[in-house]
Amino acid sequence: MTRPSRGRLVVIEGELANSAKGTIEFMFNPTEYTISKSNTWRTEANKGRNVPKYEFVSGEPRQLQIELFFDSYMTRSGSQPKDLRLVLNKLFNFMLVDTSAQTRGKHSRMSRPPKCRLEWGQHTRDLAFECYITNCTTKYTMFDQQGIPIRATATLTLKEARDSEARLPTNPTSLGEPGRRVWTVAEGDRLDWIAYQEYGDAGEWRRIAEANHLANPLALRPGMILAIPPR
């Protein structure tokens, strides 16, 4: 299985900028994301017609939705799994008001959460997306014997902070094609069984093996992340 191109979310203004507290790195490469954009139009009466007259007002910022997967259980042998709350709580800190990041108005100065930059892949300049976090949901799905969360997902909604000429491509990684899902390998999982669960046909295991560049279909390890391509 090829190594994914990981990314990071970086605070680029205010007190957290240029510090370890202002950076969160992906543990695994996201398999997909969604970008949407809308425009604001104003309608005027068009007497005697079926459709009103439209007047363009302005464009709205692009919105990017992405889900990140975190797992500190799959660490090197002998190392202690990390408490993922220490990592994911950073995302909520990125949404807190920063008094050093002020918007200067005519009669006042208003504080706001800091601006961030999503960086992905080797050519980060081309893939950078300056944004504000408008929504963050974290879900912890695995815990150790002490109840410490060691596996989680974080779903983010990011709104574009400035109109940039550098556009995010629709498929930055081999795992990012639309329609693909992911499967986290558990103890005892086999490709034919996974294929049956996903497609209802155990014979489709070759499709999964090819999508993940698995030279040996039997060499599955617990914790591996497999891309499940559409049929």
Z-matrix of the N, CA and C atoms (Angstrom, degrees):
N
C 1 1.467
C 2 1.524 1 108.96
N 3 1.327 2 117.09 1 130.65
C 4 1.454 3 120.58 2 -177.80
C 5 1.514 4 111.42 3 -72.40
N 6 1.324 5 115.25 4 149.93
C 7 1.458 6 120.03 5 179.10
C 8 1.523 7 109.91 6 -75.74
N 9 1.325 8 119.12 7 130.85
C 10 1.464 9 121.16 8 -177.93
C 11 1.521 10 112.14 9 -74.27
N 12 1.333 11 115.60 10 158.13
C 13 1.459 12 121.70 11 174.21
C 14 1.517 13 108.18 12 -87.52
N 15 1.306 14 116.42 13 104.76
C 16 1.455 15 120.08 14 -175.98
C 17 1.518 16 110.60 15 -79.96
N 18 1.319 17 115.63 16 165.67
C 19 1.452 18 120.90 17 179.87
C 20 1.511 19 110.69 18 -135.70
N 21 1.315 20 115.29 19 -169.58
C 22 1.451 21 120.28 20 178.66
C 23 1.513 22 110.19 21 -156.96
N 24 1.332 23 115.51 22 159.79
C 25 1.454 24 123.39 23 174.56
C 26 1.513 25 106.80 24 -114.45
N 27 1.338 26 116.42 25 124.38
C 28 1.464 27 121.67 26 -171.15
C 29 1.523 28 109.89 27 -124.85
N 30 1.320 29 116.67 28 132.23
C 31 1.462 30 121.23 29 171.32
C 32 1.529 31 108.45 30 -76.02
N 33 1.330 32 117.82 31 130.04
C 34 1.466 33 120.58 32 -174.34
C 35 1.525 34 112.91 33 -116.42
N 36 1.325 35 118.15 34 8.31
C 37 1.458 36 119.68 35 174.60
C 38 1.522 37 108.95 36 -151.35
N 39 1.319 38 116.31 37 157.39
C 40 1.453 39 120.42 38 177.45
C 41 1.516 40 113.27 39 86.68
N 42 1.318 41 115.90 40 -166.18
C 43 1.452 42 122.82 41 -172.91
C 44 1.526 43 113.38 42 -66.64
N 45 1.331 44 118.03 43 -29.81
C 46 1.457 45 121.16 44 -176.35
C 47 1.527 46 113.29 45 -85.50
N 48 1.323 47 117.43 46 -9.91
C 49 1.461 48 120.33 47 -177.15
C 50 1.524 49 110.69 48 -64.18
N 51 1.331 50 115.25 49 142.84
C 52 1.469 51 122.26 50 176.14
C 53 1.525 52 112.63 51 60.86
N 54 1.329 53 117.13 52 35.35
C 55 1.456 54 120.53 53 177.79
C 56 1.520 55 109.20 54 -139.81
N 57 1.329 56 116.02 55 161.28
C 58 1.460 57 120.41 56 179.36
C 59 1.521 58 111.15 57 -63.35
N 60 1.333 59 117.17 58 -31.83
C 61 1.463 60 120.98 59 179.05
C 62 1.521 61 111.92 60 -68.41
N 63 1.328 62 116.81 61 -19.21
C 64 1.458 63 120.95 62 -177.82
C 65 1.519 64 113.28 63 -101.04
N 66 1.319 65 117.73 64 18.42
C 67 1.469 66 121.54 65 -179.51
C 68 1.521 67 110.13 66 -135.76
N 69 1.308 68 116.37 67 133.50
C 70 1.458 69 121.60 68 172.95
C 71 1.521 70 107.32 69 -129.85
N 72 1.325 71 116.75 70 125.40
C 73 1.457 72 122.45 71 -177.53
C 74 1.527 73 110.66 72 -100.29
N 75 1.332 74 115.47 73 143.78
C 76 1.452 75 120.21 74 176.80
C 77 1.525 76 108.52 75 -68.11
N 78 1.335 77 117.11 76 137.75
C 79 1.457 78 120.28 77 172.39
C 80 1.525 79 110.45 78 -81.86
N 81 1.340 80 116.16 79 -29.94
C 82 1.455 81 121.86 80 179.15
C 83 1.517 82 108.44 81 -138.75
N 84 1.312 83 115.48 82 157.74
C 85 1.447 84 119.91 83 -179.62
C 86 1.526 85 110.36 84 -75.15
N 87 1.321 86 119.37 85 129.15
C 88 1.470 87 120.37 86 175.20
C 89 1.527 88 110.26 87 -60.57
N 90 1.311 89 116.97 88 144.93
C 91 1.464 90 120.68 89 -178.87
C 92 1.526 91 112.31 90 -91.29
N 93 1.304 92 118.05 91 -16.87
C 94 1.459 93 120.50 92 178.63
C 95 1.523 94 109.52 93 -165.38
N 96 1.305 95 115.21 94 159.79
C 97 1.455 96 121.20 95 170.42
C 98 1.520 97 107.99 96 -148.98
N 99 1.308 98 116.45 97 165.79
C 100 1.463 99 121.54 98 -177.99
C 101 1.521 100 109.48 99 -125.34
N 102 1.326 101 116.58 100 133.13
C 103 1.465 102 121.84 101 175.67
C 104 1.524 103 108.55 102 -118.37
N 105 1.315 104 115.93 103 132.66
C 106 1.467 105 120.79 104 176.82
C 107 1.519 106 109.47 105 -132.69
N 108 1.316 107 115.79 106 155.56
C 109 1.468 108 121.48 107 178.77
C 110 1.518 109 108.56 108 -149.61
N 111 1.314 110 116.49 109 144.96
C 112 1.461 111 121.01 110 177.47
C 113 1.521 112 109.52 111 -134.34
N 114 1.323 113 115.49 112 158.17
C 115 1.464 114 122.96 113 175.40
C 116 1.523 115 109.74 114 -117.67
N 117 1.313 116 115.95 115 150.68
C 118 1.461 117 121.69 116 177.10
C 119 1.524 118 109.33 117 -100.74
N 120 1.330 119 115.64 118 124.81
C 121 1.464 120 122.42 119 178.48
C 122 1.530 121 108.94 120 -121.46
N 123 1.317 122 115.82 121 148.55
C 124 1.460 123 121.72 122 175.02
C 125 1.526 124 108.05 123 -113.11
N 126 1.346 125 115.95 124 136.65
C 127 1.459 126 119.76 125 -179.34
C 128 1.527 127 110.34 126 -105.58
N 129 1.297 128 113.74 127 147.64
C 130 1.467 129 121.28 128 177.03
C 131 1.530 130 108.68 129 -125.57
N 132 1.293 131 115.10 130 152.03
C 133 1.469 132 119.94 131 -179.64
C 134 1.524 133 110.47 132 -59.85
N 135 1.302 134 115.32 133 138.46
C 136 1.467 135 121.84 134 177.52
C 137 1.528 136 107.01 135 -129.49
N 138 1.308 137 115.69 136 80.59
C 139 1.462 138 123.15 137 -169.34
C 140 1.523 139 111.47 138 -55.17
N 141 1.344 140 113.11 139 130.18
C 142 1.460 141 119.34 140 177.32
C 143 1.511 142 114.05 141 81.28
N 144 1.339 143 117.40 142 4.23
C 145 1.464 144 120.74 143 -179.49
C 146 1.525 145 110.60 144 -115.31
N 147 1.325 146 115.36 145 159.89
C 148 1.459 147 120.40 146 -179.90
C 149 1.525 148 113.14 147 -81.74
N 150 1.302 149 116.40 148 -23.19
C 151 1.465 150 121.04 149 -176.17
C 152 1.521 151 108.74 150 -122.64
N 153 1.341 152 117.75 151 133.11
C 154 1.466 153 119.33 152 178.82
C 155 1.526 154 111.41 153 -72.52
N 156 1.305 155 115.59 154 167.85
C 157 1.464 156 120.38 155 174.89
C 158 1.534 157 108.84 156 -79.26
N 159 1.310 158 115.91 157 139.67
C 160 1.460 159 121.28 158 -179.12
C 161 1.515 160 110.49 159 -109.80
N 162 1.334 161 114.40 160 137.44
C 163 1.469 162 120.87 161 174.62
C 164 1.527 163 108.44 162 -126.65
N 165 1.308 164 115.39 163 123.16
C 166 1.450 165 120.15 164 -178.96
C 167 1.527 166 110.39 165 -70.58
N 168 1.343 167 116.63 166 131.57
C 169 1.460 168 121.67 167 -179.62
C 170 1.524 169 110.40 168 -101.25
N 171 1.316 170 117.00 169 -59.66
C 172 1.459 171 119.58 170 -179.54
C 173 1.523 172 110.14 171 -168.43
N 174 1.307 173 115.23 172 163.10
C 175 1.444 174 120.85 173 173.62
C 176 1.519 175 110.34 174 -88.51
N 177 1.306 176 116.72 175 146.66
C 178 1.455 177 122.15 176 176.03
C 179 1.537 178 108.94 177 -95.81
N 180 1.321 179 117.98 178 155.40
C 181 1.468 180 119.55 179 -179.51
C 182 1.520 181 111.57 180 -66.28
N 183 1.338 182 114.63 181 150.10
C 184 1.458 183 118.24 182 173.22
C 185 1.528 184 109.69 183 -65.47
N 186 1.316 185 115.20 184 148.63
C 187 1.459 186 121.54 185 177.81
C 188 1.524 187 108.92 186 -120.99
N 189 1.314 188 116.00 187 128.23
C 190 1.461 189 121.50 188 -178.46
C 191 1.519 190 109.00 189 -114.95
N 192 1.328 191 116.33 190 128.91
C 193 1.459 192 122.35 191 176.53
C 194 1.520 193 108.69 192 -115.67
N 195 1.323 194 115.61 193 130.77
C 196 1.462 195 120.43 194 -174.75
C 197 1.522 196 109.26 195 -145.21
N 198 1.330 197 115.51 196 145.23
C 199 1.461 198 120.68 197 176.14
C 200 1.525 199 108.94 198 -115.58
N 201 1.320 200 115.87 199 128.49
C 202 1.462 201 122.21 200 -179.00
C 203 1.523 202 109.57 201 -109.59
N 204 1.321 203 115.53 202 141.90
C 205 1.456 204 121.70 203 -179.42
C 206 1.531 205 109.11 204 -110.99
N 207 1.340 206 116.35 205 131.86
C 208 1.465 207 121.89 206 -179.26
C 209 1.525 208 108.85 207 -127.19
N 210 1.320 209 116.13 208 136.66
C 211 1.458 210 120.55 209 179.68
C 212 1.521 211 109.00 210 -152.69
N 213 1.324 212 116.40 211 111.96
C 214 1.463 213 120.34 212 177.58
C 215 1.520 214 111.63 213 -98.14
N 216 1.338 215 116.75 214 0.80
C 217 1.461 216 120.94 215 177.43
C 218 1.525 217 110.83 216 -72.02
N 219 1.337 218 115.11 217 -34.83
C 220 1.463 219 120.68 218 -179.05
C 221 1.521 220 110.56 219 -84.62
N 222 1.300 221 117.05 220 59.52
C 223 1.452 222 122.77 221 178.90
C 224 1.511 223 109.57 222 -101.12
N 225 1.323 224 115.63 223 173.11
C 226 1.452 225 119.21 224 178.83
C 227 1.528 226 111.06 225 -64.45
N 228 1.304 227 115.46 226 150.52
C 229 1.462 228 121.66 227 -177.53
C 230 1.520 229 110.72 228 -55.60
N 231 1.331 230 115.13 229 129.26
C 232 1.459 231 120.21 230 177.52
C 233 1.511 232 114.54 231 94.47
N 234 1.324 233 117.64 232 -14.27
C 235 1.463 234 119.94 233 -179.59
C 236 1.525 235 110.41 234 -89.36
N 237 1.301 236 116.24 235 152.45
C 238 1.458 237 122.33 236 -176.35
C 239 1.525 238 110.44 237 -87.04
N 240 1.347 239 118.99 238 127.78
C 241 1.466 240 120.13 239 177.26
C 242 1.528 241 111.44 240 -57.83
N 243 1.310 242 115.85 241 140.53
C 244 1.463 243 121.86 242 -178.60
C 245 1.525 244 110.92 243 -81.98
N 246 1.320 245 116.24 244 142.84
C 247 1.459 246 122.17 245 173.12
C 248 1.526 247 107.57 246 -69.97
N 249 1.318 248 117.60 247 109.97
C 250 1.463 249 120.75 248 -173.56
C 251 1.519 250 112.96 249 -69.11
N 252 1.304 251 118.41 250 -13.59
C 253 1.457 252 119.68 251 175.62
C 254 1.525 253 110.60 252 -63.97
N 255 1.331 254 116.67 253 -31.74
C 256 1.463 255 120.86 254 178.69
C 257 1.517 256 111.15 255 -65.92
N 258 1.345 257 115.52 256 -27.57
C 259 1.468 258 120.32 257 179.65
C 260 1.525 259 110.80 258 -86.63
N 261 1.330 260 116.36 259 -52.06
C 262 1.462 261 120.34 260 -171.59
C 263 1.521 262 113.52 261 -74.59
N 264 1.326 263 117.71 262 -23.66
C 265 1.462 264 118.69 263 176.22
C 266 1.525 265 111.68 264 -64.06
N 267 1.331 266 116.45 265 -20.37
C 268 1.465 267 119.31 266 175.57
C 269 1.523 268 111.37 267 -59.71
N 270 1.340 269 115.75 268 -36.91
C 271 1.462 270 119.31 269 -178.58
C 272 1.520 271 111.13 270 -60.99
N 273 1.316 272 116.54 271 -40.16
C 274 1.466 273 119.39 272 178.28
C 275 1.533 274 110.72 273 -70.69
N 276 1.336 275 116.77 274 -32.68
C 277 1.471 276 119.55 275 175.36
C 278 1.518 277 110.90 276 -63.48
N 279 1.348 278 117.06 277 -32.55
C 280 1.460 279 120.83 278 178.86
C 281 1.527 280 111.63 279 -67.63
N 282 1.344 281 117.19 280 -14.65
C 283 1.462 282 120.96 281 -178.51
C 284 1.524 283 112.85 282 -100.70
N 285 1.344 284 116.22 283 -2.97
C 286 1.457 285 119.74 284 -179.77
C 287 1.529 286 110.92 285 -79.44
N 288 1.323 287 115.13 286 150.15
C 289 1.461 288 120.46 287 178.90
C 290 1.524 289 109.66 288 -64.32
N 291 1.313 290 115.87 289 131.81
C 292 1.462 291 122.94 290 178.45
C 293 1.526 292 107.88 291 -113.11
N 294 1.313 293 116.44 292 114.43
C 295 1.462 294 120.14 293 -176.25
C 296 1.526 295 112.24 294 -66.03
N 297 1.332 296 116.87 295 -19.01
C 298 1.469 297 118.86 296 179.04
C 299 1.522 298 111.88 297 -83.82
N 300 1.338 299 117.25 298 -11.51
C 301 1.459 300 121.74 299 177.84
C 302 1.518 301 108.07 300 -105.16
N 303 1.326 302 116.66 301 80.57
C 304 1.457 303 121.87 302 -172.94
C 305 1.519 304 112.12 303 -100.91
N 306 1.323 305 114.22 304 145.19
C 307 1.455 306 121.67 305 170.67
C 308 1.523 307 108.10 306 -98.60
N 309 1.301 308 116.64 307 118.36
C 310 1.465 309 120.37 308 -177.29
C 311 1.522 310 111.04 309 -86.86
N 312 1.312 311 115.09 310 116.36
C 313 1.450 312 121.22 311 176.37
C 314 1.515 313 110.92 312 -99.37
N 315 1.318 314 115.86 313 -176.69
C 316 1.459 315 120.89 314 -177.62
C 317 1.514 316 111.33 315 -67.72
N 318 1.335 317 117.10 316 -37.50
C 319 1.459 318 120.65 317 -175.92
C 320 1.529 319 113.35 318 -120.77
N 321 1.333 320 118.43 319 -1.43
C 322 1.456 321 119.38 320 -176.42
C 323 1.522 322 110.75 321 -157.00
N 324 1.317 323 114.04 322 170.95
C 325 1.447 324 121.57 323 173.65
C 326 1.532 325 108.09 324 -123.11
N 327 1.315 326 116.03 325 123.45
C 328 1.457 327 120.57 326 -177.49
C 329 1.525 328 109.46 327 -112.44
N 330 1.322 329 115.57 328 133.37
C 331 1.454 330 120.52 329 177.66
C 332 1.525 331 109.52 330 -81.67
N 333 1.334 332 115.93 331 159.88
C 334 1.460 333 121.66 332 -178.17
C 335 1.523 334 109.29 333 -153.91
N 336 1.324 335 118.10 334 164.10
C 337 1.464 336 120.09 335 171.98
C 338 1.523 337 109.72 336 -63.60
N 339 1.316 338 117.70 337 154.04
C 340 1.469 339 120.07 338 -175.09
C 341 1.524 340 112.92 339 -75.58
N 342 1.320 341 114.21 340 159.08
C 343 1.458 342 121.43 341 174.50
C 344 1.526 343 108.99 342 -78.17
N 345 1.339 344 115.64 343 144.57
C 346 1.463 345 121.13 344 179.86
C 347 1.527 346 110.06 345 -122.73
N 348 1.323 347 115.11 346 169.05
C 349 1.464 348 120.31 347 174.96
C 350 1.524 349 108.72 348 -135.52
N 351 1.321 350 116.01 349 124.68
C 352 1.452 351 121.83 350 175.23
C 353 1.523 352 107.97 351 -88.48
N 354 1.329 353 116.67 352 122.19
C 355 1.465 354 122.19 353 -179.85
C 356 1.518 355 108.15 354 -118.38
N 357 1.354 356 114.76 355 139.17
C 358 1.458 357 118.46 356 -174.13
C 359 1.521 358 109.50 357 -149.55
N 360 1.306 359 116.39 358 130.34
C 361 1.460 360 120.89 359 174.54
C 362 1.517 361 113.00 360 84.53
N 363 1.324 362 115.84 361 -176.94
C 364 1.456 363 121.23 362 -176.23
C 365 1.522 364 111.96 363 -73.34
N 366 1.332 365 117.03 364 -35.16
C 367 1.461 366 120.47 365 -178.19
C 368 1.531 367 108.76 366 -96.70
N 369 1.328 368 115.46 367 72.20
C 370 1.459 369 120.38 368 -173.01
C 371 1.521 370 112.38 369 -63.84
N 372 1.318 371 117.70 370 -28.66
C 373 1.465 372 119.62 371 179.75
C 374 1.525 373 110.75 372 -63.96
N 375 1.331 374 116.18 373 -38.56
C 376 1.460 375 120.71 374 -179.86
C 377 1.522 376 112.12 375 -75.66
N 378 1.331 377 116.87 376 -29.56
C 379 1.453 378 120.69 377 -174.08
C 380 1.523 379 113.28 378 -100.10
N 381 1.325 380 118.12 379 -0.77
C 382 1.462 381 120.99 380 -176.11
C 383 1.530 382 110.61 381 -65.79
N 384 1.326 383 115.46 382 141.45
C 385 1.468 384 122.34 383 -179.59
C 386 1.521 385 106.74 384 -133.96
N 387 1.334 386 117.18 385 101.99
C 388 1.461 387 120.99 386 179.21
C 389 1.524 388 108.47 387 -76.93
N 390 1.328 389 115.49 388 134.05
C 391 1.454 390 118.35 389 -167.15
C 392 1.528 391 111.89 390 -159.85
N 393 1.326 392 114.15 391 172.63
C 394 1.461 393 123.77 392 167.50
C 395 1.531 394 107.11 393 -120.44
N 396 1.324 395 116.74 394 141.07
C 397 1.461 396 120.76 395 176.30
C 398 1.527 397 108.10 396 -79.97
N 399 1.322 398 117.27 397 118.12
C 400 1.460 399 120.46 398 179.91
C 401 1.525 400 112.19 399 -102.05
N 402 1.340 401 116.90 400 -18.76
C 403 1.464 402 119.57 401 177.88
C 404 1.520 403 109.26 402 -154.81
N 405 1.316 404 116.15 403 139.35
C 406 1.463 405 121.65 404 178.21
C 407 1.527 406 108.79 405 -142.84
N 408 1.323 407 116.09 406 126.82
C 409 1.461 408 121.95 407 176.73
C 410 1.525 409 108.47 408 -128.32
N 411 1.323 410 116.76 409 123.60
C 412 1.461 411 120.67 410 177.36
C 413 1.524 412 109.18 411 -110.84
N 414 1.326 413 115.32 412 141.65
C 415 1.458 414 121.48 413 -179.26
C 416 1.526 415 108.67 414 -132.09
N 417 1.323 416 116.59 415 117.29
C 418 1.460 417 121.37 416 179.32
C 419 1.533 418 108.54 417 -92.90
N 420 1.338 419 116.42 418 128.69
C 421 1.460 420 120.79 419 -171.00
C 422 1.523 421 114.08 420 -122.65
N 423 1.327 422 118.42 421 -4.48
C 424 1.463 423 120.17 422 178.61
C 425 1.523 424 108.96 423 -149.82
N 426 1.338 425 116.94 424 141.03
C 427 1.462 426 121.93 425 -175.48
C 428 1.531 427 109.09 426 -135.09
N 429 1.338 428 115.35 427 152.48
C 430 1.459 429 118.47 428 175.64
C 431 1.527 430 109.94 429 -85.93
N 432 1.318 431 117.13 430 -173.26
C 433 1.458 432 120.75 431 -175.42
C 434 1.528 433 112.72 432 -65.60
N 435 1.331 434 117.40 433 -22.70
C 436 1.466 435 121.31 434 177.84
C 437 1.522 436 112.54 435 -90.93
N 438 1.343 437 117.03 436 3.56
C 439 1.463 438 120.42 437 179.56
C 440 1.511 439 113.78 438 83.45
N 441 1.338 440 117.79 439 11.60
C 442 1.464 441 121.32 440 179.42
C 443 1.523 442 109.17 441 -81.86
N 444 1.337 443 118.67 442 127.73
C 445 1.466 444 120.56 443 -178.96
C 446 1.525 445 111.59 444 -69.51
N 447 1.345 446 116.18 445 128.74
C 448 1.460 447 120.92 446 -178.24
C 449 1.533 448 111.80 447 -126.45
N 450 1.322 449 117.24 448 3.81
C 451 1.467 450 121.35 449 172.96
C 452 1.520 451 107.92 450 -145.37
N 453 1.341 452 116.68 451 136.94
C 454 1.468 453 119.66 452 -175.17
C 455 1.519 454 110.73 453 -161.47
N 456 1.326 455 114.91 454 163.61
C 457 1.462 456 122.06 455 169.83
C 458 1.528 457 108.08 456 -125.19
N 459 1.318 458 115.19 457 150.11
C 460 1.463 459 121.16 458 176.41
C 461 1.523 460 107.94 459 -128.93
N 462 1.328 461 116.45 460 121.86
C 463 1.462 462 121.91 461 179.08
C 464 1.525 463 108.42 462 -104.43
N 465 1.336 464 115.71 463 121.36
C 466 1.461 465 121.24 464 -174.55
C 467 1.520 466 110.84 465 -117.33
N 468 1.326 467 115.38 466 142.99
C 469 1.455 468 122.66 467 167.94
C 470 1.524 469 107.21 468 -115.75
N 471 1.332 470 116.26 469 120.29
C 472 1.459 471 122.61 470 -176.93
C 473 1.520 472 109.06 471 -117.51
N 474 1.337 473 116.56 472 132.95
C 475 1.462 474 120.62 473 176.69
C 476 1.522 475 109.62 474 -109.11
N 477 1.312 476 114.81 475 134.55
C 478 1.456 477 122.39 476 -177.01
C 479 1.523 478 111.28 477 -57.42
N 480 1.335 479 115.45 478 131.74
C 481 1.460 480 120.37 479 -177.70
C 482 1.517 481 112.62 480 -92.92
N 483 1.330 482 117.16 481 -22.78
C 484 1.469 483 119.32 482 177.91
C 485 1.520 484 109.02 483 -153.49
N 486 1.306 485 115.98 484 155.97
C 487 1.449 486 121.57 485 179.68
C 488 1.523 487 108.28 486 -78.99
N 489 1.309 488 117.07 487 110.19
C 490 1.458 489 121.67 488 -175.05
C 491 1.520 490 110.65 489 -110.24
N 492 1.322 491 116.92 490 144.75
C 493 1.460 492 121.11 491 176.14
C 494 1.526 493 111.44 492 -75.45
N 495 1.331 494 116.07 493 -22.07
C 496 1.462 495 120.51 494 178.53
C 497 1.517 496 108.76 495 -81.96
N 498 1.313 497 116.81 496 110.37
C 499 1.458 498 122.47 497 -177.47
C 500 1.512 499 110.32 498 -99.44
N 501 1.332 500 116.61 499 141.41
C 502 1.461 501 120.58 500 175.01
C 503 1.514 502 109.54 501 -70.32
N 504 1.324 503 118.18 502 132.81
C 505 1.463 504 119.96 503 176.72
C 506 1.521 505 110.85 504 -70.92
N 507 1.327 506 115.32 505 163.21
C 508 1.461 507 119.02 506 -178.49
C 509 1.518 508 112.27 507 -78.32
N 510 1.347 509 117.16 508 -17.14
C 511 1.456 510 119.30 509 -177.82
C 512 1.517 511 110.13 510 -144.31
N 513 1.351 512 119.34 511 80.45
C 514 1.446 513 121.13 512 -175.40
C 515 1.512 514 113.77 513 -76.08
N 516 1.312 515 119.12 514 -14.66
C 517 1.455 516 120.68 515 -178.14
C 518 1.507 517 109.61 516 -139.43
N 519 1.314 518 115.08 517 164.62
C 520 1.457 519 119.64 518 179.23
C 521 1.514 520 111.99 519 -66.59
N 522 1.350 521 117.22 520 -18.91
C 523 1.461 522 120.29 521 179.71
C 524 1.513 523 111.96 522 -96.32
N 525 1.331 524 118.87 523 3.95
C 526 1.442 525 120.52 524 -171.60
C 527 1.501 526 115.76 525 -99.76
N 528 1.338 527 119.04 526 15.09
C 529 1.445 528 120.11 527 -178.05
C 530 1.518 529 110.15 528 -70.92
N 531 1.351 530 116.89 529 141.83
C 532 1.459 531 119.85 530 179.95
C 533 1.525 532 110.95 531 -56.01
N 534 1.326 533 116.54 532 141.54
C 535 1.445 534 122.22 533 177.03
C 536 1.512 535 114.64 534 91.97
N 537 1.326 536 117.48 535 -12.08
C 538 1.459 537 119.07 536 -179.84
C 539 1.517 538 110.87 537 -77.37
N 540 1.345 539 115.01 538 145.13
C 541 1.446 540 122.19 539 173.85
C 542 1.519 541 108.03 540 -117.74
N 543 1.314 542 116.64 541 176.78
C 544 1.454 543 120.47 542 177.90
C 545 1.516 544 109.87 543 -124.42
N 546 1.317 545 115.04 544 153.22
C 547 1.467 546 122.69 545 177.56
C 548 1.518 547 107.17 546 -132.38
N 549 1.322 548 116.76 547 126.04
C 550 1.455 549 122.03 548 175.14
C 551 1.520 550 108.33 549 -93.25
N 552 1.321 551 116.40 550 116.70
C 553 1.459 552 121.69 551 -175.40
C 554 1.527 553 110.01 552 -67.76
N 555 1.330 554 115.79 553 130.98
C 556 1.463 555 122.60 554 176.06
C 557 1.525 556 109.26 555 -108.42
N 558 1.309 557 116.05 556 167.61
C 559 1.457 558 121.21 557 179.39
C 560 1.525 559 109.94 558 -57.97
N 561 1.348 560 116.47 559 127.35
C 562 1.460 561 121.29 560 178.35
C 563 1.516 562 114.86 561 90.81
N 564 1.337 563 119.21 562 -6.44
C 565 1.463 564 121.49 563 179.14
C 566 1.532 565 110.72 564 -66.37
N 567 1.337 566 116.58 565 139.86
C 568 1.458 567 123.07 566 173.22
C 569 1.518 568 107.90 567 -124.01
N 570 1.335 569 116.06 568 155.52
C 571 1.461 570 119.86 569 -177.94
C 572 1.527 571 111.89 570 -62.55
N 573 1.345 572 117.32 571 -38.95
C 574 1.462 573 118.16 572 -179.12
C 575 1.527 574 111.34 573 -66.78
N 576 1.336 575 116.45 574 -34.76
C 577 1.465 576 119.87 575 178.36
C 578 1.526 577 110.65 576 -70.49
N 579 1.347 578 116.17 577 -41.10
C 580 1.464 579 120.34 578 177.33
C 581 1.525 580 109.87 579 -61.86
N 582 1.351 581 116.15 580 -42.78
C 583 1.461 582 120.24 581 179.30
C 584 1.527 583 111.13 582 -61.60
N 585 1.324 584 116.58 583 -38.74
C 586 1.464 585 120.11 584 178.68
C 587 1.529 586 110.72 585 -65.72
N 588 1.346 587 116.72 586 -40.66
C 589 1.458 588 120.58 587 179.94
C 590 1.528 589 111.35 588 -66.23
N 591 1.333 590 117.04 589 -37.10
C 592 1.464 591 120.96 590 -175.37
C 593 1.530 592 113.27 591 -86.69
N 594 1.341 593 116.05 592 -38.77
C 595 1.465 594 120.04 593 -173.09
C 596 1.528 595 113.71 594 -114.30
N 597 1.341 596 115.79 595 -13.40
C 598 1.452 597 118.36 596 -173.45
C 599 1.513 598 112.84 597 76.45
N 600 1.332 599 117.06 598 15.60
C 601 1.459 600 122.72 599 -177.50
C 602 1.519 601 108.40 600 -146.58
N 603 1.348 602 117.07 601 109.11
C 604 1.463 603 120.42 602 -178.49
C 605 1.522 604 112.23 603 -64.24
N 606 1.338 605 116.92 604 -23.92
C 607 1.454 606 120.54 605 -179.51
C 608 1.522 607 113.80 606 -68.50
N 609 1.333 608 117.40 607 -10.95
C 610 1.462 609 121.04 608 179.89
C 611 1.531 610 112.76 609 -82.21
N 612 1.342 611 117.21 610 10.13
C 613 1.467 612 119.32 611 -178.13
C 614 1.524 613 111.66 612 -61.27
N 615 1.360 614 117.04 613 -29.07
C 616 1.466 615 119.62 614 179.90
C 617 1.527 616 111.76 615 -64.26
N 618 1.321 617 116.46 616 -34.32
C 619 1.470 618 120.46 617 178.93
C 620 1.532 619 109.82 618 -60.70
N 621 1.326 620 116.54 619 -43.47
C 622 1.469 621 120.65 620 179.64
C 623 1.526 622 110.67 621 -68.68
N 624 1.348 623 116.23 622 -41.52
C 625 1.465 624 120.02 623 -179.40
C 626 1.525 625 110.89 624 -61.81
N 627 1.329 626 117.56 625 -43.33
C 628 1.459 627 121.20 626 -179.44
C 629 1.523 628 111.46 627 -67.25
N 630 1.332 629 116.79 628 -39.92
C 631 1.465 630 120.30 629 -178.74
C 632 1.519 631 112.01 630 -64.84
N 633 1.335 632 116.61 631 -27.53
C 634 1.464 633 120.92 632 -177.06
C 635 1.527 634 112.76 633 -107.57
N 636 1.338 635 116.34 634 8.92
C 637 1.472 636 121.76 635 176.56
C 638 1.531 637 111.25 636 55.58
N 639 1.316 638 115.66 637 45.69
C 640 1.463 639 120.88 638 -179.60
C 641 1.521 640 109.29 639 -90.06
N 642 1.340 641 116.83 640 107.14
C 643 1.463 642 121.03 641 178.36
C 644 1.514 643 111.10 642 -69.87
N 645 1.340 644 116.28 643 -32.93
C 646 1.462 645 121.76 644 179.19
C 647 1.528 646 108.63 645 -121.26
N 648 1.331 647 117.89 646 102.40
C 649 1.476 648 120.67 647 -177.33
C 650 1.521 649 114.02 648 -61.04
N 651 1.334 650 117.00 649 -18.57
C 652 1.462 651 120.13 650 -178.97
C 653 1.524 652 112.37 651 -87.18
N 654 1.327 653 116.89 652 -7.81
C 655 1.466 654 120.59 653 -174.59
C 656 1.523 655 111.52 654 -90.22
N 657 1.324 656 116.83 655 53.12
C 658 1.457 657 120.48 656 176.31
C 659 1.519 658 109.10 657 -89.14
N 660 1.323 659 115.56 658 138.80
C 661 1.454 660 121.35 659 178.32
C 662 1.520 661 109.63 660 -119.31
N 663 1.325 662 118.32 661 139.89
C 664 1.467 663 119.93 662 176.44
C 665 1.529 664 110.35 663 -55.05
N 666 1.332 665 115.59 664 132.89
C 667 1.459 666 120.64 665 179.65
C 668 1.507 667 113.43 666 98.59
N 669 1.347 668 118.98 667 -13.32
C 670 1.457 669 120.57 668 177.53
C 671 1.538 670 109.96 669 -62.00
N 672 1.323 671 115.95 670 144.24
C 673 1.465 672 121.40 671 177.31
C 674 1.526 673 107.63 672 -104.64
N 675 1.320 674 116.44 673 117.66
C 676 1.458 675 121.67 674 -179.95
C 677 1.525 676 110.07 675 -107.18
N 678 1.336 677 115.74 676 136.89
C 679 1.460 678 120.54 677 171.78
C 680 1.524 679 108.08 678 -82.29
N 681 1.327 680 116.93 679 133.59
C 682 1.465 681 122.52 680 178.16
C 683 1.523 682 107.77 681 -108.98
N 684 1.344 683 117.70 682 100.94
C 685 1.471 684 119.71 683 -176.04
C 686 1.525 685 111.50 684 -73.83
N 687 1.317 686 118.00 685 157.03
C 688 1.468 687 119.93 686 176.00
C 689 1.519 688 110.57 687 -70.27
N 690 1.308 689 117.54 688 156.02
C 691 1.475 690 121.98 689 179.46
C 692 1.512 691 110.15 690 -78.88
